[in-house]
Amino acid sequence: MHQYRFTDEKHTYTRISKIKARGFYYQGSTNIAACPSKLRPGLAKGYPSHVMLKTGEDFDKLLNSFEYYNCNTASEYPMFYLVNERKADQ
């Protein structure tokens, strides 16, 4: 897995594996995002380039829905990111 880190005006997105995303999800973390592999999180203006995963549903069921509606081609797959607020000095 390639390590990616992206930043925008408010957030830092650090790529994590599906296994880590699943673990954080079941621990109740609310700062996990899924993004199609051909998009960068936080990059597109006016288009939601990533989806924050909200707890309360089975992770695999949520992931299947995300893949069906957001990963449009055979070469796309979900990538997972840990989302952190940027500090003012960064």
C-alpha positions as CSV (number, residue, x, y, z in Angstrom):
1,M,0.0,0.0,0.0
2,H,1.3,3.4,-0.9
3,Q,1.4,6.0,1.8
4,Y,-0.3,9.2,0.9
5,R,-0.9,12.4,2.9
6,F,-3.0,15.3,1.6
7,T,-3.9,18.6,3.1
8,D,-6.4,21.2,2.4
9,E,-7.4,24.4,4.3
10,K,-8.9,22.6,7.3
11,H,-7.9,19.0,7.3
12,T,-5.0,16.5,6.9
13,Y,-5.8,13.2,5.2
14,T,-3.5,10.2,5.9
15,R,-4.1,7.0,4.0
16,I,-4.7,3.9,6.1
17,S,-5.4,0.3,5.2
18,K,-8.8,-1.3,5.1
19,I,-8.0,-3.4,8.2
20,K,-7.1,-0.2,10.2
21,A,-10.2,1.6,8.9
22,R,-12.4,-1.3,10.0
23,G,-10.7,-1.3,13.4
24,F,-11.2,2.4,13.9
25,Y,-14.7,2.2,12.7
26,Y,-15.7,-0.5,15.2
27,Q,-14.0,1.5,18.0
28,G,-16.4,4.3,17.2
29,S,-14.0,6.7,15.5
30,T,-15.8,9.5,13.5
31,N,-12.8,10.7,11.5
32,I,-12.5,8.0,8.9
33,A,-13.1,8.8,5.2
34,A,-13.5,6.7,2.1
35,C,-12.6,8.0,-1.3
36,P,-12.6,6.4,-4.8
37,S,-9.0,5.6,-5.8
38,K,-9.0,8.1,-8.7
39,L,-9.9,11.0,-6.5
40,R,-8.0,12.9,-3.8
41,P,-9.9,13.7,-0.6
42,G,-10.5,17.4,-0.1
43,L,-9.4,18.3,-3.6
44,A,-12.6,18.8,-5.6
45,K,-14.4,22.0,-5.0
46,G,-18.1,21.7,-4.9
47,Y,-18.0,17.9,-5.2
48,P,-17.8,15.6,-2.3
49,S,-14.6,13.7,-3.2
50,H,-14.8,11.6,0.0
51,V,-17.4,10.2,2.3
52,M,-17.0,10.3,6.1
53,L,-17.9,6.9,7.5
54,K,-20.5,7.1,10.3
55,T,-20.8,4.3,12.8
56,G,-24.0,2.4,13.4
57,E,-24.0,0.0,10.4
58,D,-22.0,-3.1,9.5
59,F,-18.6,-1.9,8.0
60,D,-18.7,-4.4,5.1
61,K,-22.4,-3.5,4.2
62,L,-21.5,0.2,4.2
63,L,-18.4,-0.5,2.1
64,N,-20.4,-2.5,-0.5
65,S,-22.8,0.4,-0.8
66,F,-20.0,2.9,-1.1
67,E,-18.3,0.8,-3.9
68,Y,-21.5,0.4,-5.8
69,Y,-22.4,4.1,-5.9
70,N,-19.0,5.7,-5.9
71,C,-16.5,3.4,-7.6
72,N,-17.7,3.6,-11.2
73,T,-15.1,1.7,-13.2
74,A,-13.4,-1.6,-12.7
75,S,-10.1,0.1,-11.9
76,E,-11.5,2.1,-9.0
77,Y,-11.6,0.8,-5.5
78,P,-12.1,2.6,-2.1
79,M,-9.1,4.1,-0.3
80,F,-9.4,5.0,3.4
81,Y,-8.1,8.0,5.1
82,L,-7.7,9.2,8.7
83,V,-8.9,12.8,8.8
84,N,-7.4,15.2,11.3
85,E,-8.0,18.9,11.8
86,R,-5.1,21.1,10.8
87,K,-3.5,23.4,13.4
88,A,-3.3,27.1,12.7
89,D,0.5,27.0,12.4
90,Q,0.7,24.2,9.7
